[in-house]
Structure formats: C-alpha cells, structure tokens
C-alpha cells in the first residue's frame, strides 16, 4: 500500500478530510491535477459565506432564529420529491446539516481561529409562503478574511501533517480511473501532467509526462463540480428550465470539469440528481479576468429594477436577492439569456457588493478601517472599477441616453424608451407616500426594518428618475455558472453508494462531487452560505469515517 487513504482533490473538502485523517494518525496521499498554487480550490475564491442558526452574531443583530425555523426553510427550498430514490439520503443529510449549523459548526470553526463579520447578511429572501423557498431571517455570515480566511486553518493543519510525515502532496496528478479488485476500490491510476507555474485559477497545461498507479485501503473523492465545463452543464441542463443558455460566463475556473463524477460512476458509484444545478442570474464579465470567460456575481440589495432583455419588468417576487433559480427559470422563458438592472448612483453605493475574495479586499485583508468605510457611503473601489471598465455597465445622466447605451451594448435594439419610462414612472409614483401596491417597494421598506440592511445594504427608498439620485445606471446581467446540486450518492458516513443502495467498498465522497452530501443535500434550491459549509461538513465526515474504517 502507498498510503492508508488517497484523497482526490485538494479543495476545501479535501483539506478538511485530510486534516481529520492526519489527526487520527493515518497516512494520506492528497492528489490534485492542478499545481500547488491552486491549493484550497474554489473555496479560496469565495466570499466565505456560512449559514449559522441562532448564532451570537444573529442575536446581537436582533435576529430570532431556531433549528426548527431553519429546517422549515431548508425543506421548503429543497422541495425533495424523490424520497424513495435519489433524495433518500439527501433528505437525511439536510437534517444533519441544519443540526450542524445550529450546533457544532460555529464553535468548531471558532476553535480553529475562524472569525466572522458582525453584520449578518440576508440572502435568498424567498417572497413566497412561510413554508416555501427562502430564508425567513438573515443567516449569511461572512468569514473575516473571506475564502482565504476559511481555507487557512485547514491548510495549516494539513501542512503540519506533511511536516510530520503523515501527508504527502501529489500535485499535477490527474486521476483517470478508480482501480477495483474483487469489487473493492483499492486505489487510483492516471497521468502525471507536466509541471506548471501558472497563477491560482489560471488554466494549466494538460500535457502528460508519465503514468501513475497508487494503492490504499480507501479513496475519498473531493474533486468538485461541473461549473467550468459548459458542455456538461448544457448536457445536464434541466428540461424544466427550457433550453440551456446560448451564452454563459464562468464563476469557476476551467479545471472544475466534473471528470471524477463519471470516473467514480464507472467504478460502480451512483450519480444522482444530475439535473439539479445552481447558476446565478446576476453575472457580469470580469474586466480583469483570471480564468476563461471569468464572471463575477453581483450580490444585490433589493432596490434595483429588474427588466428582461425586451424591457419588461420581472414578475413578483423575482426581485434582486430573492429567488435565484426562480429568476433563472423565468429568464429562460423569454427567449434571451440576459437581463438588466436599472438603478441609480444612490442605489449602487449602498447595495452593490461583488462576490469573491478578490472583489472585497477590505474583508479579505481584515482591514477594519476600510470595512467601516462601507457604512459611510460611496461605492467600493471594486464596484467603481466595474462602473469604469466593465463591459456590462452603462452610466448616463438621463433615461434617453441610458436606453440608447443599452441598445448599443447588445446590438439587439430591444429596449423601447417609452415603455421603459412608463414602468419606471409608475414605480416612482408609489414612492410618494407610505402606502404602495408595488410589492418590491414593500419588500425594500421591510428590509430596512432589519438593522444590518439599513446600515449597509438597502438604500433609502427614492425615485429612480430623481436627478439628485443619479446618474442612472444599467447593468447587463449574464447567466453565471457555479454549482452542481446533484452528485455521488452517499450515506451519512460519506460512503459512496451503488445503484442497489449498498456502499461501494473502499470509496467515499465529500463536497460538491457528492452534492454537498447524499447526492444533493440542497434539493432544487439553496439557502446560500451552505456550499463551503457543505464542503467542510462532508469533508470532516468522510475523513473521520474513513479513519475508523482503515486499519
């Protein structure tokens, strides 16, 4: 045997699993097809958002949360409807994850030195009935230091294990097969790729220089999802969402290719819920890209007016930040794969945040003074850079010029000035007093009842066409690929299951490749703050279970 356990994928789930294995005294080979610069995977690029339930941060902000309320929200969003088959274990993982988020998750991370921004965000607000989709209360906790701050303690634990001789890195090792002997997965084989010095996230060479074959008592697959593989995204695009977009931009690097899903399936593992996926509708092209078709997601407050490509306002409750996949499903009925935000300078200063650690240097760099500057007003420097250089931004002093710029940008000439102005003025008339029939205005006024939103996330209600709030801004929004919601079906010990429901001996899975637990812990929709958290939870579970199983 070359090791007790082989871990395939050096992202956050792989680091968490490896750290737990090393703590148990097991020898581990940690493999990844990318160079060492990409250690930590997609989690490094993330905002570091985590869902906690009834946390100290929530209580300090006056938020009353509970395990039962969180589970109600989760199940209402997930919509599990394959309980006798593909959702059998996902439903159990969902309850286990909510228990984790309401219990051990925060103190476990806190003990490793992870800290959190004190203002809790309110993502995926829903807008339906109490038992439907969405977070009833704010639960989105931003890691102090964003994604790098979350990866750091697990990388530190693994590097200490390397120094102690328990863990060995094998970068540029691309696994092509799980080897099986007598029905038991007992190792991996594949190709060693040529050395690469590309920066983190950049596409690396696929030139093969040699073969490898490694054996161990167990293999843990932690290789991520499919978001960088647009062909696979389109092939698995759910029929309920119509035809896949003709054009998409990527929220993940090219190496997020989904290869290990098929490889594990060939070895006997079961891949379920492959028609469930999570892509964002507020994507903008990165003016300074790192990977191919690099896109950034806008994290919007609720005030921007949202129009489809033809200039029709999106229906209730498809407001910014309320229902990601509901909005995506609607967009795909329009015949176009882009939409528009129309807003004011006053709104962008208060309500536009950009997802990703590199777009939030104050939070990533733990710069308290710079973070406090957000409350004083003004757009952040990264947002200003997109306004100045971003290909999807139109900034004008009046509505006719704005519409002209929108039509020039797309070349489709779909926006009619009179029709757009009529809708905006109708909305603006509703601002004149405290009564309204416009549910978006009701929603933004309700949001300002939450102290955190009023402080840093929701602009005071005002007329879009008020010159004092200008200039006017239009942002073309693209479909941004991000997460797989389905994956390898696993039991509560992270063991990969076969088609007959029995464990495939010797193989475990964690993170996105396992649908963040059970082959699809989110069901059809996410509450947000549950992706990197799902990598941690499943990675920890897989590492501990495999450590107990090997001798």
KOLKOLTI-381284 format. One record per residue (C-alpha): y, x, z. Coordinates in steps of 0.1 Angstrom, whole numbers, plus 5000, padded with zeros to 4 digits. Layout:
<sites>
YXZ
...
</sites>
This chain:
<sites>
500050005000
503550124992
505149905019
504449615042
506749395023
508649414990
511949224987
513149144952
516849104951
519549284972
521949004976
522748835010
519448665013
517548985005
519649175030
519048915057
515348915051
515149295050
517149325083
514749085100
511649275087
513049605098
513849465133
510149375135
509149735126
507949665091
508249895062
510249745033
511049824997
514249654986
514349624948
517249524925
517849554888
521449644894
522949974906
523850024943
527449924937
526349564935
524549554969
525249224985
525149034952
527248724946
528048674983
530248984982
532548804957
532548474977
535248324998
532748355027
532947975034
530447855060
529647505073
529547475111
529247155130
531147095162
532447445163
535147585186
537447615156
536947245148
537547135184
540747345186
542047165155
541246825170
538246755148
535446555164
532146645147
528446595156
525046685144
524346315136
527546275116
526846595096
523246485088
524646145077
527046325054
524346565041
521846295033
524546075017
525446354995
521946484987
520546144976
517046264979
514846044956
511746254951
510546244987
506846234978
507046534955
509946764946
512146664976
509346665002
510247005017
513847005007
514446705030
512946885059
514947195051
518146985051
517546865086
516647215098
519847355082
522047095099
520447175132
521147545125
524747475115
525247265147
523447525169
522447885165
524247975133
527748045147
526648235178
524048435158
526848555134
529348595161
527048835180
526949045148
530749075148
531548805123
534748615130
536448315114
539848195102
541147945128
542147665103
539047475092
539147355055
538247015043
536047045011
534246774992
536146485008
534046214990
536045904987
533145654988
531545465017
530745625051
527145685041
527945825007
528946164994
531346395011
532446555044
533746295069
535546575087
536746935079
533847175082
534647465058
535047775080
536448085062
534948415073
537548665085
537148925058
535748665033
532548765014
532649135022
533049045059
529948835058
527849085039
528949385061
526849325092
523649275072
524349575050
524949775082
521649665097
519749745065
521350095061
520450175097
516850085089
517050315058
518250595081
515250515105
512750535076
511850165077
513650055045
513850225011
516250104983
514950094948
517950014926
517549974888
514049834893
513649524872
510649324882
508749164852
505649044870
504248954904
500849104905
497948884917
494548994929
491948734939
494648464940
496848664963
500248814953
499949174963
502849344946
505149374916
505449564883
508249614859
510649864843
512950124857
516350094840
518450394831
521050494858
524350314856
527650384872
529350054863
531549894889
530349604910
529849294889
530149454855
527349424831
524949714833
522649874808
519149724801
517750044786
514250104800
513250464810
509850414828
507450164843
506550104879
503949914899
504249864937
501949704962
502549544995
501049275018
503849035009
506648984984
509848804992
511848684961
515548664967
516848714932
519548434929
520048154904
520848094867
524648064865
525148384844
522648264819
524447994799
521447934776
519247854805
522047634821
522147434788
518347414785
518147264820
521347054818
520546714834
520446424810
522346204835
525346434827
525246384790
525346674766
525947024780
529447164776
530047354743
532247594762
531747724798
533148014817
531148214843
531648204880
528948464885
528048804868
525748834839
522848964860
522548614877
519948534850
517248334866
514448564854
512448564887
512148184886
509948204855
508148514867
507248354900
506148034882
503848244860
502248384891
501448034904
504647924922
506147584917
509747554903
511147214912
514447014907
515447234878
517746954866
519946984896
522847234894
526347284908
529147374885
532947354891
535447154871
538547344881
537747674864
540447904849
539948214828
540448534848
543348724833
541849044847
538048984841
535249184858
532249024841
531748844807
533648514805
534848564841
536248254856
537948164889
537847834906
540947674919
540547534954
543047254951
544747034976
544846654968
548246614952
547946734916
547546454890
544246494871
544046404834
541246424809
541746604776
543246304760
545846254787
544145964807
544245994844
540846034860
539445734878
539245674916
538045864936
538046164913
540946344930
541246724934
538746834960
536846504965
533646494944
532846794922
529746664904
531146304901
534046454883
531846674861
529746364851
532846174842
534246464822
531146484801
531546124790
534946194775
533646404746
535646714758
534746984782
538247054797
540746854817
544346904830
546146934863
549746834862
551846934892
555047084905
556147414919
556247254953
552547154950
551347484937
553047674965
551247464992
548047354976
546647614952
544147864966
541748064945
538048114953
536748454957
537448754980
539448944953
541848654950
542548644987
543549004997
545148885029
541948725043
539648985028
541749265042
542149095076
545949115073
547248875099
550848915089
550148835053
547948535062
550748395084
552948415053
550948125038
552447885063
555947995054
555547865018
555648004984
552648064961
550448354969
550648674948
547348604930
548448244922
551748384909
549848634887
547848344871
551048154865
552548454847
549448584829
546748324830
545748174796
545347824810
548847784826
551847604811
555047624830
558147434817
561347284831
560846934816
558046704806
558546704768
558347084767
555347074791
553446834767
554347054737
552947354756
549747174765
549147074729
549947414716
547547574741
544547364730
545447304694
543946954698
547346774700
545646504722
548446454747
550946184739
554246234757
555045864761
551645784775
551646074799
555146004811
554245634817
551445724840
553445984859
556445754864
554045474876
552745704902
556145834912
557445484918
554745444945
556245734965
559445544972
558145375004
555245395029
553245135010
551145204979
548245074959
547645424944
544645554963
545445914956
548745874974
546945705003
544446005004
547146275004
549046095032
545846065051
545146435046
548446525062
547246345094
545046655098
546946935113
545347205092
546147025059
549746955069
550247315079
548847505049
547147275024
548946955015
552446935002
554846655014
554446364990
557146374963
557846254928
556246474901
559346434879
561846524907
563746814893
564146964928
560346994930
560047174897
559347344874
556547134860
553147304857
550047204836
546747384841
543847354817
540647334837
537347454823
533747404833
532747694855
529047774860
528047864895
524847754914
521347634908
520447354932
516747354924
514347644928
510947764940
509447504964
508947654999
507647525032
509647575064
508247925067
509748005032
506248045017
506247964980
504047664972
501747594943
501547284923
498947134946
501247184976
499347474992
501047814998
500748084971
499348364993
501548664997
504848534983
507948395000
511348304986
514848275000
518448204989
519348044956
516048114939
514447874965
517147614960
518547744994
515447605010
512447394999
513347404963
516647204966
518047155001
521247014987
519546744967
522046634940
525346744957
526647004981
528946965011
530247325004
530047605029
526347585025
525547834998
526048175015
524948005047
521747885030
521148245019
521448365055
519248085069
516448115044
516648495043
516248505081
513448265080
511548445052
511948785069
510748655102
507748465088
506648755066
506948995095
504548775115
502148745086
501649115078
499749355099
</sites>
